[in-house]
Amino acid sequence: MPLRLGTTAAGLVTGYVADTLFGDPRRGHPVAIFGTAAAALERRVWADSKPRGAAYAGLCAFAAVGLGAALQASTRRSPFARFAATAVCTWVVLGGRGLADEGAEMAKLLEAGEVPSARIRLSHLCARDATTLDAAELTRAATESIAENTSDAVVAPLFWGAVAGLPGLLGYRALNTLDAMVGYRSPRYQEFGWAAARADDLVNLAPSRLGAALTVACAPLVGGRARAAWRIWRRDGGHHPSPNAGQVEAAFAGALGIRLGGTNSYGGEVERRARLGEGRDPEPVDLRRAVRLSRLVGAAALTVAVVAGAGIGRGRD
């Protein structure tokens, strides 16, 4: 019986398996519903103001954490109900299957030379302007997105689920969704989105470094070298505008033996980022390797979460 692990750990495993087998719910995805509600609230409260943005982010995050706390309290006397709630919430907040599917589809299009279709498809992975990107730049963009989102969509939810149970799962996904919605440095969100972006940075500090460490450990399984991945991570991980994305991107670059980074465009704003890693630029075959590495890192993160959840959750379950 999986409950020997403790209800939190067993729920994390079951939710992870559900995401691996089925991917995201096709209709009525709770994260999409949260995003719709958050967007409606933003239209009512937006102002070019950091305090207003902080209040908005706090209210949205508090609602998600409060829902998680209510679920946790209401299932305290029923181990099976706690297990089921954790499994469903884990399935909902994880994005590993969807991430891998998008990466594989991008690799397929690029291998076939379908650059226009790949430009359109890239929007499923990131918000980078793809209008003028060639096959090489599309491959780099997709590979970087696979690396970054391995942490954001897999490692971090599992980490917070193990550490804080249902409030951790739902609260993390709320903050990560808010960052994707209002955390960009556009004229509209430069001030209003500041708090959401900084909160997302904060909750990803530990998971991103865990993700990088697990990438190093998994490097030999995709034909890489752990020592090279470790060296590139420690050398280049801080050479990125984000305090977290660069950690995992650098580790992926080292594990795959490729070079990431360069000039990117977001909403007309051009960013020139430092190079991460050494060697050649990524090719579609490396994008497929990145997808395999992402899956391996996700499985390793689940193992860590189960061990942590089994220990931390004893007093909570």
C-alpha positions, 0 to 999 in steps of 0.5 A, spaced: 500 500 500 503 506 497 500 509 504 507 506 507 510 512 504 506 517 508 500 520 504 504 526 502 509 522 499 504 517 496 500 523 493 506 526 490 508 519 486 501 518 484 500 525 481 507 525 478 505 518 474 499 521 472 502 527 469 507 522 466 501 518 463 496 523 461 499 530 461 495 536 463 487 535 464 484 537 457 479 541 459 477 546 465 485 546 467 485 549 474 491 553 473 488 556 467 482 557 471 486 561 476 490 565 470 483 567 468 481 569 475 487 573 476 487 576 469 480 579 471 482 581 477 488 585 474 484 589 469 480 591 475 486 593 480 492 595 475 496 601 476 503 603 474 505 602 482 509 597 486 505 597 492 499 596 488 502 590 484 505 587 491 497 587 493 495 584 487 500 578 487 499 577 495 492 576 494 492 571 488 498 567 492 494 568 499 488 565 495 491 559 492 495 558 499 489 558 503 485 553 498 491 548 499 491 549 507 483 548 507 484 542 503 490 540 508 485 541 514 479 538 511 483 531 510 487 531 516 483 525 519 482 521 512 489 519 510 486 516 503 482 523 502 489 527 504 493 522 499 487 523 493 488 531 494 495 531 494 495 526 488 490 531 484 494 537 486 500 534 484 498 532 477 495 539 476 501 543 478 506 539 474 508 540 467 513 535 465 509 531 460 507 537 456 514 540 456 517 533 454 511 533 448 513 540 446 520 539 446 519 533 442 515 536 437 519 542 436 525 537 434 521 533 429 519 540 426 526 542 426 529 536 423 524 536 417 526 543 416 519 546 417 522 553 420 515 557 419 511 551 423 517 551 428 516 559 429 509 558 431 510 552 435 516 556 440 510 560 443 508 553 446 515 553 450 516 561 451 515 568 450 521 569 445 519 573 439 520 568 433 519 571 427 526 572 424 529 566 428 532 561 424 533 553 425 539 554 429 536 560 434 529 556 434 533 550 437 537 554 442 531 557 444 527 551 445 533 547 449 533 553 453 526 553 455 526 545 456 532 547 461 529 552 465 522 549 465 524 543 468 526 546 474 519 551 474 514 546 472 517 539 475 523 540 480 520 546 484 513 543 484 515 537 487 520 541 492 514 545 495 510 539 495 514 535 499 516 541 504 509 544 505 504 539 502 498 542 499 499 549 500 506 549 497 503 545 491 498 550 490 502 556 492 508 555 488 504 554 482 500 561 483 506 565 484 509 561 478 503 563 474 503 570 476 510 571 474 508 568 467 503 573 466 505 580 469 513 578 471 515 581 464 519 587 464 514 591 459 512 598 460 505 595 463 509 591 468 515 594 470 512 596 476 506 592 477 509 586 476 515 587 480 513 583 486 510 577 482 517 577 479 521 577 485 516 572 489 517 567 483 525 568 484 525 567 491 521 561 491 525 558 486 532 559 489 532 552 492 529 548 487 533 551 481 539 549 484 537 542 486 535 542 479 542 543 477 545 538 481 540 533 479 542 535 472 549 534 473 548 527 476 544 525 470 549 527 465 552 521 464 545 518 462 545 522 456 552 521 454 555 527 458 560 528 463 558 529 470 564 533 472 563 538 465 556 539 467 558 541 474 564 545 472 560 549 467 554 550 472 559 553 477 562 557 472 556 560 468 550 559 472 550 566 475 551 569 468 544 570 466 539 575 468 535 571 472 538 568 479 535 561 477 534 560 470 541 560 469 543 555 474 539 550 470 541 552 463 548 552 465 548 545 468 544 543 461 549 546 457 555 542 461 551 536 461 549 536 453 556 539 451 553 545 448 553 552 448 547 556 450 545 564 451 546 569 446 541 575 443 534 574 445 528 579 443 521 579 448 516 584 446 521 588 442 526 588 448 532 586 446 537 582 451 544 580 450 545 574 454 552 571 456 554 565 453 553 558 457 557 552 456 562 551 451 563 547 444 558 547 438 551 550 438 545 546 439 542 541 434 535 538 434 539 532 436 541 535 442 534 538 443 532 531 443 537 529 448 535 535 453 528 532 453 531 526 455 535 529 460 529 533 463 525 527 464 531 524 468 531 530 472 524 530 473 524 522 476 530 524 480 527 530 483 521 525 485 526 521 488 528 527 493 521 529 494 519 522 496 525 521 501 524 529 504 516 528 504 516 521 508 520 525 513 517 532 513 510 529 512 510 525 518 508 530 523 503 533 517 500 527 515 
